[in-house]
Amino acid sequence: MIPQHSSESNEFYTPKWLVDGALHVFGGPPDLDPASSVIANQLSGAKRIHTAEDNGLWQDWSWAKSIFLNPPGGLVDEKCRTVIRGSKALGRTACTETGSCGLPPGHKHKGVTSSAAMWWHKLGWWWNGSVHRVPEARAVFVLFSLELLQTTQKFRDVPHPHDFASCLPEDRIDFDKIVGSSREPGGQPTHANLIVLLSNERDVARKFRDTFSPWGKILIPGSL
C-alpha cells in the first residue's frame, strides 16, 4: 500500500480513514494493491497484493477491475530497480558503492527518475487498456507530494492526474508507521497530498465527492 515514501528505511502506511474511504468508493475491497505488504493489506483486504519483493511495477495488472495504489517513493532506474543515493546529512552511502540496491558495488543506474511517477505511468497504462473493455474500471491513487503533478506531465502516452476527479486534503496526510506490533500515526507529515479517482462513472465520482469532501477540496472534470 505504501511500503516506502523515501529512500530511507522507514516504512509508512496509508491511514485507516483513507483506506476506508477508498473501500467505500469501490464498494468493497479492490481487486489489486500492487504496492503493498501483509501488514498494509490488513486494512484494505485487497484480493491480490504485490509486495516489495514482487516488484509490482513488473507484474501484470490487466486482469484487475479495481486498484488501490499508494506507491513507494524514492528513485528507480529505467529497469524499475531501486536507486539509493548517498547523503552526508543522513549518513547514507550510495548503492553504487554498497550494493544495497541488490546490484554489485561499482554498478551504474541509467534513466533514474521518481518511483512514484513510474507507478503512475504503470497505472495509466492499466487505465488505457482497461477502460475500453471494463467500463466500470476504477482506481484510487495517492500522491505523496504535489510535485508529482509536475513530474507526470512528461508522460504523453497516459492521462495526467488532473484528468480525473481528485481530493486535495486541507491537511497533510499523516501516514502510519508500525511501532512494535502497533500501528500508529507517523507524525510530522512533510508534503501536501492529492487523492485521485480513476473512473468514468458519474455515480462513482459523486460517491468519491461525498466520501472525501470532509477531508478537503474536491475537483471533478467537466466530463463527469
C-alpha positions in Angstrom: 0.0 0.0 0.0 2.9 2.3 0.8 6.0 0.3 1.6 8.2 3.4 1.4 7.9 7.1 0.6 11.6 7.9 0.5 15.0 6.3 0.1 15.3 5.9 3.8 14.4 2.7 5.5 11.3 3.8 7.5 8.0 2.3 6.2 4.8 4.4 6.1 1.3 3.1 5.7 -2.0 4.5 4.4 -4.1 5.8 7.4 -7.4 4.0 8.1 -9.7 6.9 7.1 -8.2 7.0 3.6 -8.4 3.2 3.1 -12.0 3.1 4.4 -12.9 5.9 2.0 -11.4 4.1 -0.9 -13.2 0.8 0.0 -16.5 2.7 0.2 -15.9 4.2 -3.3 -15.0 0.7 -4.6 -18.0 -0.9 -2.9 -15.7 -3.4 -1.2 -12.0 -4.5 -1.3 -10.1 -3.7 -4.5 -9.0 -6.5 -6.8 -5.4 -5.4 -6.5 -3.0 -3.4 -4.4 0.3 -3.6 -6.4 2.5 -1.8 -3.8 1.5 -3.4 -0.6 2.6 -5.7 2.2 0.9 -8.3 4.5 0.6 -5.6 7.2 -0.8 -3.0 4.9 -3.3 -5.3 3.5 -4.9 -6.0 6.9 -6.8 -2.8 6.3 -7.7 -2.9 2.6 -8.2 -6.6 2.2 -7.2 -6.4 -1.5 -7.9 -9.7 -3.3 -4.3 -9.8 -4.5 -1.3 -7.8 -3.5 2.3 -7.4 -4.7 5.0 -6.8 -2.1 8.4 -5.1 -2.4 9.9 -8.5 -3.2 7.5 -9.0 -6.1 8.1 -5.5 -7.6 4.6 -4.8 -8.7 5.9 -2.5 -11.5 6.9 -5.7 -13.4 3.7 -7.5 -12.7 0.6 -7.9 -14.9 -2.3 -5.7 -13.7 -4.5 -6.1 -16.8 -6.9 -8.6 -15.1 -7.8 -6.2 -12.3 -11.0 -4.1 -12.4 -10.2 -2.1 -9.3 -6.9 -1.0 -7.9 -5.8 0.8 -4.8 -2.3 2.3 -5.2 -0.3 4.3 -2.7 3.1 3.9 -4.3 6.6 3.8 -2.8 8.7 6.9 -3.2 12.4 7.4 -3.7 14.0 6.7 -7.1 14.1 3.9 -9.6 16.1 3.4 -12.8 14.9 2.6 -16.3 14.5 -1.1 -15.3 12.4 -0.1 -12.2 15.2 -1.0 -9.8 15.5 0.9 -6.6 18.2 3.6 -6.6 19.8 4.8 -3.3 21.7 8.0 -3.5 24.4 8.9 -0.9 23.6 11.6 1.7 26.1 13.1 4.1 23.3 14.6 6.1 21.7 11.2 6.7 25.0 9.3 6.8 23.9 7.2 3.9 26.3 5.7 1.3 25.1 5.4 -2.3 24.1 1.9 -3.5 26.7 2.2 -6.3 29.3 1.8 -3.5 27.5 -0.5 -1.1 25.4 -2.6 -3.5 22.4 -2.0 -1.1 20.0 -2.0 -4.1 20.9 -5.6 -4.9 23.4 -4.9 -7.7 27.1 -5.4 -7.1 29.2 -2.4 -5.9 30.6 -0.3 -8.8 27.4 -0.6 -10.9 25.7 2.4 -12.7 22.0 3.2 -12.9 20.5 4.6 -16.2 17.4 6.6 -16.5 17.0 7.5 -12.8 13.6 9.0 -12.1 10.8 9.3 -9.5 9.5 6.0 -8.3 6.0 7.4 -7.8 6.0 8.8 -11.3 6.7 5.4 -12.7 3.9 3.9 -10.7 1.5 6.5 -12.1 2.7 5.7 -15.6 2.1 2.0 -15.0 -1.4 2.8 -13.6 -2.0 5.0 -16.6 -1.2 2.1 -19.0 -3.6 -0.1 -17.0 -6.3 2.5 -17.3 -5.8 2.9 -21.0 -6.1 -0.8 -21.5 -9.0 -1.4 -19.1 -11.4 1.4 -19.7 -12.3 0.1 -23.2 -13.1 -3.4 -22.1 -14.2 -2.8 -18.5 -16.4 0.4 -18.3 -16.7 0.0 -14.5 -12.9 0.0 -14.1 -11.8 2.2 -11.2 -8.7 3.0 -9.1 -7.6 5.2 -6.3 -4.1 6.7 -6.4 -2.5 8.6 -3.6 0.1 11.3 -4.5 2.5 11.6 -1.6 3.7 15.0 -2.9 2.0 17.5 -5.3 5.4 17.7 -7.1 4.2 14.6 -8.9 1.7 16.7 -10.8 4.6 18.4 -12.4 6.7 15.2 -13.0 3.9 13.2 -14.6 3.4 15.9 -17.3 6.3 14.3 -19.2 4.2 11.2 -19.9 2.4 11.8 -23.2 1.1 8.3 -23.5 -1.0 8.2 -20.4 -3.5 10.5 -18.7 -2.4 13.1 -16.2 -3.8 13.1 -12.6 -5.7 16.3 -13.3 -7.7 14.4 -15.9 -9.6 12.7 -13.1 -11.6 13.5 -10.0 -9.4 14.3 -7.0 -9.4 15.4 -3.4 -6.9 18.0 -2.1 -6.8 17.3 1.6 -6.8 20.5 3.7 -4.2 19.0 5.9 -1.1 17.0 5.0 -1.8 13.2 5.3 -0.3 11.7 8.4 0.8 8.3 7.2 1.1 5.5 9.7 4.1 3.6 10.9 4.5 0.3 12.7 5.8 0.5 16.3 6.4 -2.9 17.7 3.1 -4.7 16.9 1.0 -1.5 16.9 0.0 0.8 14.0 0.4 4.5 14.9 0.3 7.9 13.1 3.8 8.7 11.8 3.7 12.4 12.9 5.1 15.5 11.3 3.8 14.9 7.7 6.1 16.7 5.2 4.2 17.1 2.0 0.8 18.3 0.6 -1.0 15.4 -1.0 -3.7 14.5 -3.5 -6.1 11.6 -3.7 -7.1 10.7 -7.3 -10.0 8.7 -8.5 -9.7 7.0 -11.9 -13.3 6.3 -13.1 -15.5 7.3 -16.0 -18.7 6.7 -14.0 -20.6 9.8 -12.7 -22.1 7.9 -9.8 -18.7 6.8 -8.7 -17.3 10.3 -8.9 -20.2 11.6 -6.8 -19.6 8.8 -4.3 -15.9 9.9 -4.2 -17.0 13.5 -3.7 -19.4 12.7 -0.9 -16.9 10.4 0.8 -13.8 12.6 0.7 -15.2 16.1 0.8 -15.0 16.2 4.6 -11.2 15.9 4.2 -10.6 18.6 1.6 -11.4 20.3 -1.7 -12.9 18.0 -4.4 -12.2 18.7 -8.1 -14.2 16.9 -10.7 -13.6 17.3 -14.5 -16.4 18.7 -16.6 -16.7 15.4 -18.4 -18.1 13.8 -15.2 
